[in-house]
Amino acid sequence: MYGFPAIRSAGILSHEFMHAWMALQPFTVDSMPNIVNEGLCELAAVIYLRHARENATKDWDFALSEKILLEYEQNTDPVYGVGQK
């Protein structure tokens, strides 16, 4: 993720960490519909970004987290966008 702003990287990592966490749980992720699997991971990223926005100490971090959250909100992808709503 070289070149990405830290807040964008952290949002992506929170999504990927959610995949890892779910893989370690006793339920079977393979039997979960993809829209649910990706939707939960996108939700993890949104929760992190909301927390980052609320605790931003720099105007830049606040503005960037707002922009990224708006991208998540407006995402119309049938799995990633709709799944997290």
N, C-alpha and C positions, 0 to 999 in steps of 0.2 A: 504494500500500500504506500510505497514510496511516493512522495509528492502530495499525498492527501492531507488536508488539515486534520489535526488531532481529533476534533469532534466528529468528523466524517468517519475516520478510521475507527473510533470507539463505537459508533453506531453500527458499523459493519461487523466489528468483532462481537458486539453483544448479540447480534443475529446468529453468528456462527457458534458462539458459546452456548446459545440456547439449543442448537442442533446437538452439540456434544452432550449437554446435560440430559436432553431427552433420550439420547442413545444409551445413557447409563441407568435409566429408570426401568422398573420392572415391566411397564407396559411395552407393547411392541409398536415401534414407530412405523414399521413396514406395513402394518394393518391400518394405519391412520391415513385418511385421505390427504393428498398432497396439499390441498387448500388449507386444511387444518394445520398440518405440519409447518408449512411456510408462513401461514397466518400467525401462529404463535411466535415464530422467530421474528417476524416483522414487528409484532406487538412488543417483544422484548427490546427491540431497537427503539421503538417509539417511547417506551417507558424510560429508557436511559436518556434519550434526547430531551424529554420533558424535565427530567431531573437536572440535566446539564444546563438547560435554559434557566431554570429557577435558581441555580447556584452559580451562574456565570458572573465572573468578576471583571470581565472585559466586555466592552460594547460589541467587539468583533465576535466573540464567542456567542453572545446572546443573539446577534443578528444571524449568524450562520446556523445556529440551532433552529431558529425560527424558519429560515429558508428550507432547511432539510425536512423539518416537520411538515411544512406545507407540501413538499414533494411527496412525502408519504401519504398525506391526506388526499392529494389529487391523483395518486397512482391508480389507474384503471385496469392494470393487469389483472386478468381473471384469477390468478393464484396469489401473487404477492400483494396486489393492491386491495382486491376485494376480500381476500382471506384475513387480513388483519383488521378489517372493519367489523 
